[in-house]
Amino acid sequence: MGTVLITGGCGYIGSHTCVCLLRSGYKIIILDSLINSYKSSYLNIIRTLKSENIEYIHKLEFIKGDLRDKKLLSKLFLKKQKEGDPIFSVIHFAGLKSIEASMKFPLLYWEANVESTLCLLSIMQKYDCYSIIFSSSASVYKPNDFTLLEEGAFLEPSSPYGRTKLTVELVLKDLYESSFKKWRIANLRYFNPVGAH
């Protein structure tokens, strides 16, 4: 199994994903700024693994940092490459997530959600990592009268938050179309997540 970089791995969905990947034998690196998540989530990941007797030493690493810090990202990818265990895939959960806050602070959302993703993608490409799962949102769809949505429904976000998510999807589409034999990309457009733990 290779190493997976989880951006925003201390968030709700990210931390549950980390546990699932570790249960499956993957090595993971969590990169999180802790702007809208908590270090306690990392400790809860460890607590969950210990309770299930899952070996996590040498398989789990936490780094506090911002995706817009290209030097940090480059150093991380280079270190893993030199260790002979390069990052082969990224699951990208990092970003700001409040629709209401995005209407008050749109520039903050464009910087945090789009600029950070551009930095991440450029470093991934530099280190030959061409696999990414992007945590998008159902907010990319045009609001409707509570009728069921299908994946192909019309895309027309009604908030800066939704527009940042759709913009990243479009960037990923352009990237894929420029080099479709290399890139493996998935966008996850979920609604409000709830669950256990």
Secondary structure as UniProt FT lines:
FT   STRAND          3..7
FT   TURN            8..10
FT   HELIX           12..23
FT   TURN            24..25
FT   STRAND          27..32
FT   HELIX           39..51
FT   TURN            52..53
FT   TURN            57..59
FT   STRAND          60..64
FT   TURN            67..68
FT   HELIX           70..82
FT   TURN            83..84
FT   STRAND          87..92
FT   HELIX           99..104
FT   HELIX           106..109
FT   HELIX           110..115
FT   HELIX           116..126
FT   TURN            127..128
FT   STRAND          131..135
FT   HELIX           138..140
FT   TURN            151..152
FT   HELIX           160..178
FT   TURN            180..182
FT   STRAND          184..188
//
